[in-house]
Amino acid sequence: MGIILNYMSKSFLLILLTALHFAVAAKAGEPLYRHFPPINAYSAGMGFAGGVVWEDPSVVFWNPAGLALLDQMSAEVTLAGPKAAMPSSWSILVANSAAAGESRFGFGFLRRHSLDDIGEYCSFQVVMPLSYGFGSGKLPFGVTMKFASERYDDRDDWTYGVLFDVGLLWRIADGFAIGASRLNIVGSALSSFQPESWLSAEIGAETSPVIIAAQTRFDAPSDKAFMQANYSLGARLDFGRKAPGLRGGYLKREGITWFAGGFGWINLDANTSIEYSLLVQADDQTNRAHFLTYGYSLKPRTKKPTAGTYTF
């Protein structure tokens, strides 16, 4: 970890420390919707259709297999919350690059302040994914170990546990990939970490300005009603290095419809990017979620910039 930090810019470290200061201090902030993980604005702007969006560090959370296709070392910090001025959830994601066929690692540290059927809670998780690419890197497999803790407001003690994620990704061609991941598996008594299975697909060449992604839960493949109540559709549009990138998408969680949108800028000379996304509930526009991300890459993102995000 010390090697990674030595390469980070001073500006990234300054923003990281500032973000953590406000995020940890925001204990009075409102809880984030429980089906919105506080990962980056790129993924949020794509409607969380990030299972095969391998050009972005969000694969650290969604699908560890995607690490095998990253061509850059990236690090980013994200603030998230129902109100932009009071973010109560945050994340730090780091993903490395390697030659095709070599193993690759990532790291994530997430704080989530949310509300479920049991009550309002706060949770932390340390995410450590590892991937290996078979077939010259076109068929990667990944495993993630997660150390997690949670505490509900009506309970005095923290609960701790260890969970695992597994993921597969098949890059069929330059313009098409499919992936599958199973999150939060193996014995843990943590109430806020429930098993989830996701199937995802992405269409669009790596250098294309337009990419379309889709993702759906398939915990019960025979239950079509469940799958129709939990899916995401997202799109990315980039206009080049001198214009902001846009994201759009549409998602459903537990049958509730959300729209999202986002934008971002990338500075190729400094290898930095800043992104923002907003998600709004369709039938209650006062129910929102804001995501703000600052990212840093050790390799210029000349092929596929990870600027901005929005989802409708």
C-alpha positions as CSV (number, residue, x, y, z in Angstrom):
1,M,0.0,0.0,0.0
2,G,2.9,2.3,0.7
3,I,4.1,2.0,-2.9
4,I,0.7,3.1,-4.2
5,L,0.6,6.1,-1.9
6,N,4.1,7.2,-2.9
7,Y,2.9,7.6,-6.5
8,M,-0.2,9.5,-5.7
9,S,-0.2,13.2,-6.3
10,K,-0.3,15.7,-3.4
11,S,-3.6,17.0,-4.7
12,F,-5.2,13.6,-4.4
13,L,-4.0,13.1,-0.8
14,L,-5.2,16.6,0.1
15,I,-8.7,15.9,-1.3
16,L,-8.7,12.5,0.3
17,L,-8.0,13.8,3.8
18,T,-10.6,16.6,3.3
19,A,-13.2,14.2,2.1
20,L,-12.6,11.8,5.0
21,H,-12.8,14.7,7.5
22,F,-16.2,15.8,6.3
23,A,-17.5,12.3,5.8
24,V,-16.6,11.0,9.2
25,A,-17.8,14.2,10.8
26,A,-21.2,14.0,9.1
27,K,-22.8,11.7,11.7
28,A,-26.0,13.7,11.6
29,G,-26.4,13.2,7.8
30,E,-29.4,11.4,6.4
31,P,-29.1,7.7,5.5
32,L,-28.3,6.7,1.9
33,Y,-30.9,4.4,0.1
34,R,-29.9,0.9,1.1
35,H,-29.5,-0.4,-2.5
36,F,-27.1,2.3,-3.4
37,P,-23.5,1.4,-2.5
38,P,-21.3,4.5,-1.9
39,I,-19.0,3.7,-4.7
40,N,-18.0,6.1,-7.4
41,A,-20.0,8.5,-9.4
42,Y,-19.2,6.7,-12.7
43,S,-21.0,3.6,-11.5
44,A,-23.9,5.6,-10.0
45,G,-24.3,7.6,-13.1
46,M,-24.6,4.4,-15.2
47,G,-27.4,3.3,-12.9
48,F,-25.0,0.9,-11.1
49,A,-24.8,-1.2,-14.2
50,G,-21.1,-1.7,-13.4
51,G,-20.6,-5.4,-13.5
52,V,-18.5,-5.3,-16.7
53,V,-17.5,-1.7,-16.8
54,W,-13.9,-2.8,-16.4
55,E,-12.3,0.6,-17.4
56,D,-13.3,2.0,-14.0
57,P,-12.2,1.2,-10.4
58,S,-15.9,0.4,-9.5
59,V,-15.1,-3.2,-10.5
60,V,-13.4,-3.4,-7.1
61,F,-16.9,-3.5,-5.7
62,W,-19.1,-5.1,-8.5
63,N,-17.0,-7.7,-10.1
64,P,-13.3,-8.5,-9.1
65,A,-12.8,-10.3,-12.5
66,G,-12.9,-6.8,-14.2
67,L,-9.5,-6.0,-12.6
68,A,-7.8,-8.3,-15.1
69,L,-8.8,-5.9,-18.0
70,L,-7.7,-2.6,-16.4
71,D,-4.8,-0.9,-18.2
72,Q,-4.0,1.6,-15.5
73,M,-3.4,2.0,-11.8
74,S,-6.2,4.2,-10.4
75,A,-7.3,5.5,-7.0
76,E,-10.3,7.5,-6.1
77,V,-12.4,8.8,-3.2
78,T,-16.2,9.2,-3.3
79,L,-18.7,11.0,-1.0
80,A,-22.3,10.0,-1.2
81,G,-25.6,11.0,0.5
82,P,-29.2,12.1,0.1
83,K,-28.0,15.7,0.5
84,A,-24.9,17.1,-1.2
85,A,-23.9,19.2,1.7
86,M,-24.1,16.4,4.2
87,P,-22.6,13.2,2.8
88,S,-22.7,10.4,5.4
89,S,-21.3,7.6,3.2
90,W,-18.0,7.4,1.4
91,S,-15.5,5.0,-0.2
92,I,-11.9,4.7,-1.3
93,L,-11.1,2.5,-4.2
94,V,-7.7,1.5,-5.6
95,A,-7.1,-0.8,-8.6
96,N,-3.8,-1.8,-10.2
97,S,-2.8,-2.8,-13.7
98,A,-0.6,-5.7,-14.9
99,A,0.4,-7.5,-18.1
100,A,-2.2,-9.8,-19.7
101,G,-2.5,-13.1,-17.9
102,E,-1.0,-11.8,-14.6
103,S,-2.9,-11.6,-11.4
104,R,-4.1,-8.1,-10.3
105,F,-5.2,-6.7,-7.0
106,G,-7.5,-4.0,-5.7
107,F,-8.4,-2.4,-2.5
108,G,-11.5,-0.7,-1.1
109,F,-12.6,0.9,2.1
110,L,-16.3,1.8,2.4
111,R,-18.4,3.5,5.1
112,R,-22.2,3.2,4.6
113,H,-24.9,5.0,6.5
114,S,-28.2,3.6,5.5
115,L,-31.7,2.3,6.6
116,D,-33.2,-1.1,6.1
117,D,-36.1,-3.1,7.5
118,I,-34.4,-3.5,10.8
119,G,-33.5,0.1,11.3
120,E,-30.8,2.8,10.7
121,Y,-27.3,1.5,10.7
122,C,-23.6,2.3,10.0
123,S,-21.3,-0.2,8.4
124,F,-17.6,-0.4,7.4
125,Q,-16.0,-2.8,5.0
126,V,-12.5,-3.5,3.8
127,V,-12.6,-5.0,0.3
128,M,-9.6,-6.9,-1.1
129,P,-10.2,-8.3,-4.6
130,L,-7.8,-10.4,-6.7
131,S,-8.2,-11.5,-10.3
132,Y,-6.5,-13.6,-12.9
133,G,-7.1,-13.5,-16.6
134,F,-7.3,-16.8,-18.5
135,G,-7.3,-17.0,-22.3
136,S,-4.8,-14.2,-22.8
137,G,-6.8,-12.1,-20.3
138,K,-10.1,-12.4,-22.2
139,L,-11.8,-14.7,-19.6
140,P,-10.8,-13.3,-16.2
141,F,-11.9,-14.8,-12.8
142,G,-11.9,-12.9,-9.6
143,V,-12.3,-13.4,-5.8
144,T,-12.8,-10.8,-3.1
145,M,-12.4,-11.1,0.6
146,K,-14.3,-8.6,2.7
147,F,-13.9,-7.7,6.4
148,A,-17.1,-6.0,7.5
149,S,-18.7,-4.5,10.6
150,E,-22.1,-3.0,11.3
151,R,-24.0,-1.3,14.1
152,Y,-27.7,-0.5,14.3
153,D,-28.8,2.6,16.1
154,D,-30.9,0.6,18.6
155,R,-27.9,-1.7,19.5
156,D,-24.9,-0.9,21.6
157,D,-22.4,-3.3,20.1
158,W,-20.7,-3.6,16.7
159,T,-21.1,-6.9,14.8
160,Y,-18.2,-8.2,12.7
161,G,-17.9,-10.7,9.9
162,V,-16.0,-12.0,6.9
163,L,-17.6,-12.3,3.5
164,F,-16.5,-13.2,-0.1
165,D,-17.4,-12.2,-3.6
166,V,-16.7,-14.1,-6.8
167,G,-16.9,-12.9,-10.4
168,L,-16.5,-14.0,-14.0
169,L,-16.2,-11.9,-17.1
170,W,-16.0,-12.9,-20.7
171,R,-14.8,-10.3,-23.2
172,I,-16.2,-11.9,-26.3
173,A,-15.0,-9.2,-28.7
174,D,-13.7,-5.6,-28.5
175,G,-17.3,-4.3,-28.5
176,F,-19.1,-6.9,-26.3
177,A,-18.6,-8.4,-22.9
178,I,-20.7,-10.2,-20.4
179,G,-20.1,-10.9,-16.7
180,A,-21.6,-12.5,-13.6
181,S,-20.9,-11.9,-9.9
182,R,-22.0,-13.2,-6.6
183,L,-21.7,-10.8,-3.7
184,N,-21.7,-11.3,0.1
185,I,-21.4,-15.1,0.2
186,V,-20.1,-17.5,2.9
187,G,-20.9,-17.4,6.6
188,S,-21.6,-14.1,8.1
189,A,-24.4,-13.0,10.5
190,L,-24.3,-9.4,9.3
191,S,-27.9,-8.2,8.7
192,S,-27.0,-5.4,6.2
193,F,-24.9,-7.7,4.0
194,Q,-27.2,-10.0,2.1
195,P,-26.2,-12.3,-0.8
196,E,-26.7,-10.8,-4.2
197,S,-26.2,-12.3,-7.7
198,W,-25.8,-10.0,-10.7
199,L,-25.6,-10.7,-14.5
200,S,-24.3,-7.8,-16.6
201,A,-23.4,-6.9,-20.2
202,E,-21.8,-4.1,-22.1
203,I,-21.8,-3.1,-25.7
204,G,-19.4,-0.6,-27.3
205,A,-15.8,-0.8,-28.5
206,E,-13.1,0.4,-26.1
207,T,-12.4,3.5,-28.1
208,S,-16.0,4.2,-28.9
209,P,-17.6,7.5,-27.5
210,V,-20.8,5.6,-26.8
211,I,-21.2,2.6,-24.5
212,I,-24.4,0.9,-23.3
213,A,-24.5,-1.3,-20.2
214,A,-27.1,-3.4,-18.5
215,Q,-27.3,-5.3,-15.2
216,T,-29.9,-7.4,-13.5
217,R,-30.2,-9.5,-10.3
218,F,-30.6,-13.2,-10.8
219,D,-30.7,-14.6,-7.3
220,A,-33.7,-16.6,-8.5
221,P,-33.3,-17.0,-12.4
222,S,-36.8,-18.6,-12.6
223,D,-38.4,-15.6,-10.8
224,K,-38.9,-13.2,-13.7
225,A,-40.9,-10.8,-11.5
226,F,-37.9,-10.4,-9.1
227,M,-35.5,-9.8,-12.0
228,Q,-37.9,-7.2,-13.5
229,A,-38.0,-5.4,-10.2
230,N,-34.2,-5.2,-9.9
231,Y,-32.2,-4.1,-12.9
232,S,-30.2,-1.2,-14.4
233,L,-29.7,0.3,-17.9
234,G,-27.0,2.8,-18.4
235,A,-25.1,4.6,-21.2
236,R,-21.9,6.6,-21.5
237,L,-21.2,9.4,-23.9
238,D,-17.8,11.1,-24.2
239,F,-17.1,14.1,-26.4
240,G,-13.3,14.1,-26.2
241,R,-10.7,15.4,-23.8
242,K,-11.8,19.1,-24.0
243,A,-15.5,18.4,-23.1
244,P,-17.3,16.8,-20.1
245,G,-18.4,13.2,-20.4
246,L,-22.1,12.4,-19.8
247,R,-23.8,9.4,-18.4
248,G,-27.5,8.4,-18.4
249,G,-29.5,5.5,-17.2
250,Y,-32.6,4.0,-15.6
251,L,-32.8,1.5,-12.7
252,K,-35.2,-0.3,-10.5
253,R,-34.6,-1.6,-7.0
254,E,-37.4,-3.6,-5.3
255,G,-39.7,-2.3,-7.9
256,I,-38.9,1.4,-7.2
257,T,-37.9,3.4,-10.3
258,W,-35.0,5.8,-10.2
259,F,-33.5,8.1,-12.8
260,A,-29.9,9.2,-12.8
261,G,-27.5,11.5,-14.6
262,G,-23.9,12.6,-14.3
263,F,-21.0,14.4,-15.9
264,G,-17.3,14.7,-15.3
265,W,-14.0,16.1,-16.5
266,I,-10.6,14.5,-17.0
267,N,-7.2,16.2,-17.1
268,L,-5.0,13.9,-19.1
269,D,-1.9,15.9,-18.4
270,A,-2.3,15.5,-14.6
271,N,-4.1,12.1,-14.8
272,T,-6.9,13.3,-12.6
273,S,-10.7,13.3,-13.0
274,I,-13.7,14.7,-11.1
275,E,-17.2,13.3,-11.5
276,Y,-20.7,14.0,-10.2
277,S,-23.9,12.1,-10.4
278,L,-27.4,12.5,-9.1
279,L,-30.1,9.8,-8.7
280,V,-33.8,10.8,-8.3
281,Q,-36.7,8.6,-7.4
282,A,-39.3,8.7,-10.2
283,D,-42.4,9.1,-8.0
284,D,-40.8,11.2,-5.3
285,Q,-38.4,13.7,-6.6
286,T,-37.4,14.8,-3.1
287,N,-35.8,11.4,-2.6
288,R,-32.3,11.8,-4.1
289,A,-28.7,10.6,-3.9
290,H,-25.6,12.6,-4.7
291,F,-22.3,11.1,-5.6
292,L,-19.0,13.1,-6.0
293,T,-15.7,11.4,-7.0
294,Y,-12.2,12.6,-7.4
295,G,-9.9,10.1,-9.1
296,Y,-6.2,9.8,-10.0
297,S,-4.5,7.5,-12.5
298,L,-0.9,6.6,-12.9
299,K,-1.4,6.1,-16.6
300,P,-3.1,8.7,-19.0
301,R,-6.6,7.6,-19.8
302,T,-6.2,8.2,-23.5
303,K,-8.2,5.2,-24.7
304,K,-11.3,5.4,-22.5
305,P,-11.5,8.3,-20.1
306,T,-13.5,7.6,-16.9
307,A,-14.9,11.1,-16.6
308,G,-18.3,11.8,-15.4
309,T,-21.5,9.8,-14.8
310,Y,-25.3,10.3,-15.0
311,T,-28.1,7.9,-15.0
312,F,-31.7,8.4,-16.0
